[in-house]
Amino acid sequence: MPKLKTHILAQAIIRQAELANAWPMLITKGDDDAGSILVLLYNSQQLYRILGQTRNTEGEQAWFYISGPEPLAEEDTKFFIEKQRKRDPDLWVIECKSDSFSPPFEANIL
C-alpha cells in the first residue's frame, strides 16, 4: 500500500479534529512528503500525552502513545518535543484538546 504524503495526512488530522471541536493547532510543519507526525493531546489541566506514528503487523498506519502511559506536564512535553525535533527536523507537530487523551481523528491505537 502506498504511503500517504505527510501534508495530506496532517491536513486530514486537523480537519477531523476541527469537526470534533478539539481546537487543533499546527505547531511545527515538517517535510511535506515524508516527515513524521506527533500529535499532542492535552486536557483542561494542561497535561499532555503524545501520539507517534508507527505501522501495525500488516504494515498499516497506526499510532501509539510515544510519551508513555502517564500524562506529562507542559514543560516536560516541550522538552520531549525539542528532543524529537533535534533528531528529526522534518517532524510535524499537531496539538489537539482531548480531556480523555483519545485522538479526535480516526486512529488505530496500538
C-alpha positions as CSV (number, residue, x, y, z in Angstrom):
1,M,0.0,0.0,0.0
2,P,1.5,3.4,-1.0
3,K,2.2,5.8,1.9
4,L,0.1,8.9,2.0
5,K,2.1,12.1,1.8
6,T,2.6,13.7,5.2
7,H,1.0,17.1,4.4
8,I,-2.2,15.3,3.3
9,L,-2.4,13.2,6.5
10,A,-1.7,16.3,8.6
11,Q,-4.5,18.2,6.9
12,A,-6.8,15.3,7.5
13,I,-5.9,15.1,11.2
14,I,-6.5,18.8,11.6
15,R,-9.8,18.7,9.7
16,Q,-11.2,15.8,11.7
17,A,-10.1,17.5,14.9
18,E,-11.8,20.7,13.9
19,L,-15.0,18.7,13.3
20,A,-14.7,17.2,16.8
21,N,-14.2,20.7,18.3
22,A,-10.7,19.7,19.5
23,W,-9.1,23.1,18.7
24,P,-6.3,21.7,16.6
25,M,-3.2,23.8,16.0
26,L,-0.2,23.1,13.7
27,I,2.8,23.7,16.0
28,T,5.6,22.8,13.5
29,K,5.5,21.9,9.9
30,G,7.9,19.3,8.6
31,D,8.6,17.8,5.2
32,D,5.5,17.8,3.0
33,D,6.2,14.4,1.6
34,A,8.0,12.3,4.1
35,G,8.0,13.9,7.6
36,S,6.7,12.1,10.7
37,I,3.8,13.4,12.7
38,L,3.4,13.7,16.5
39,V,0.1,14.7,17.9
40,L,0.0,16.4,21.3
41,L,-3.3,15.7,23.2
42,Y,-3.9,18.0,26.1
43,N,-6.6,18.2,28.7
44,S,-8.1,21.0,30.8
45,Q,-5.4,20.6,33.4
46,Q,-2.7,21.3,30.8
47,L,-1.4,17.7,31.0
48,Y,-0.3,16.0,27.7
49,R,0.0,12.7,26.1
50,I,1.9,12.4,22.8
51,L,0.9,10.1,19.9
52,G,3.6,9.0,17.5
53,Q,3.2,7.2,14.1
54,T,4.0,3.6,13.6
55,R,2.9,0.6,11.5
56,N,0.9,-2.4,12.7
57,T,1.9,-6.0,11.8
58,E,0.0,-5.7,8.5
59,G,2.0,-2.6,7.6
60,E,-0.9,-0.3,8.0
61,Q,-0.7,3.2,9.6
62,A,-1.1,3.1,13.4
63,W,-0.5,5.3,16.4
64,F,1.0,4.7,19.9
65,Y,1.5,6.8,23.0
66,I,5.1,7.7,22.5
67,S,5.2,9.6,25.7
68,G,4.3,6.5,27.8
69,P,1.2,5.7,29.9
70,E,1.2,8.7,32.2
71,P,0.4,12.3,31.1
72,L,3.2,14.8,31.0
73,A,3.4,18.4,32.4
74,E,3.6,21.1,29.8
75,E,7.3,21.8,30.4
76,D,8.1,18.1,30.1
77,T,6.1,17.9,26.8
78,K,8.1,20.9,25.4
79,F,11.4,19.2,26.3
80,F,10.2,16.0,24.7
81,I,9.2,17.7,21.5
82,E,12.5,19.7,21.4
83,K,14.5,16.5,21.7
84,Q,12.4,14.8,18.9
85,R,12.9,17.8,16.6
86,K,16.6,17.7,17.1
87,R,16.6,14.1,15.9
88,D,14.1,14.7,13.2
89,P,13.9,18.2,11.7
90,D,11.2,17.1,9.3
91,L,8.8,16.4,12.2
92,W,5.3,17.7,12.1
93,V,3.7,18.5,15.5
94,I,-0.1,19.0,15.9
95,E,-1.8,19.9,19.1
96,C,-5.4,19.0,20.0
97,K,-7.6,19.3,23.1
98,S,-8.8,15.9,24.4
99,D,-9.8,15.6,28.0
100,S,-9.8,11.8,27.7
101,F,-6.5,11.8,25.7
102,S,-8.3,10.0,22.9
103,P,-7.4,11.2,19.4
104,P,-10.1,13.4,17.9
105,F,-9.4,11.8,14.5
106,E,-9.6,8.4,13.0
107,A,-6.7,6.4,14.5
108,N,-5.7,2.8,15.1
109,I,-4.1,2.9,18.5
110,L,-1.7,0.1,19.4
